[in-house]
Amino acid sequence: EGAAYPYRFLKTVNVNVETGESIRLNQYEDPDALMQVLWSGIGFRVLSDSITKQDLATYLEQSVAADFAIEMFAYDYDSRKPALLPAGYSYQKDGKTVLVMPVIHAMGDYLEIMFE
């Protein structure tokens, strides 16, 4: 509070309710396939009223953002290794995978991307 540029982000933890163990993105999705969907521009939607798929594509085309997006798919939160901070987070909504991806402040600090 009181900062010139407050920061917003959404963190998620996916847990197997039977075992209590973390469920990681690569346990229920193929990260490479998700990345291909993002680069293709089809098969997903951005859950935002102000950011479009084209805005996301432009952002991803920047080399730093592209590297960051690839890193995001490499790992996500694992309660067995809490010191490893993921680049992004994921969750399931209505049977679909949603990625929470950090972006620049002008884009809202993070985006939720739902795969179809």
N, C-alpha and C positions, 0 to 999 in steps of 0.2 A: 504494500500500500504506500502511496506517496511517490512511487518511482515514476520517472519520466516515461518509461516504456515497460509497463508490467508484462510479465511473461506468463503464458498459459500453456498447459500441456495436459494430456490425458495418459495415465498409465494404467495398464491392465495386468491382471494375473489370471491365468487359466489353470484351473485345478480339476483333476479327476476326483469327483465326489466320492468314489468308492475307495480310492487308495490314498487320497490327500496329496498326491504328487503333482508337480507342475506338468502342464501339457504345453509343449513348445510348438511353435508354428510349424517347424519341419516334421512334426509328428502327425500332423493332419493335413498338410498341404505340401506341394512340391514348390519350394522357394524359387527355383529356376523358372518354372512354368508361370508363377505369379509375376515374376519380373518380365517375362515375355509378353504377358497380357498388358502390363503397364506400358511397355514400349510400343505395343501395337495400337493402343488408343481405344480398343474395343474390349468388351467383356467386363467392364467395371463402371462404377459411377463415383463421383466425388460427393460426399455428404456435406455439402456447403451451399448456402444460398448465394454466396458472392464469388466463389472460385470455380472456374470451369475446367473441363478436361484440357482445353487448350492452355489455360494458365498453368496447369500441372505439367503438361508436356514441355512448355517453355522453361519451366523451372528445372525439370529433369534433364534438359539438354545442356544445362550449365555443367561443366565438368565436375565441380565440387559436389553439386547436388546429385549427379549421377553416381559418383563414387559412394556418397552417403547412402543413396537408395540401395545400392548393391550390398553395402555393409549391413543395412537394416535387415536384409533377408538372411544374413549369415547366422544370426542368433537372435533370440528374444529372451525375455525374463525367465530365469531358471531359479527356483527357490533353493535348490541345492548349491547354487553358486551366486549368492546375492551380490558379491563384489563385482561381478560382471554386469555392467550397465548396458542394456541394449540400446541400439540406435533408434529403435522403434518398437511398437507394441502391436498386439493383435488380439482380436476376440471374435466370437461367433455371434451373429444376430440373425434370427430367422433362418438358421441353417446355412448362412453365408459367412465367408471370412471377411473381416474388416481389419484393415491395417491402419494404425495410427502412426502417421509419419510427421516428424518435425519439419517445419518449413520456416522461411524467413518471417519476421514479425509482420511485414506488410501484407502477408498472406494469412495472418491469423495465428502464427506460431506452430500450429499443427493442422493436419488434414486427416479426416477419416475417409478411407477409400474402401468401398464395398465391392467385392468381386461377385459377378453374377454366376 
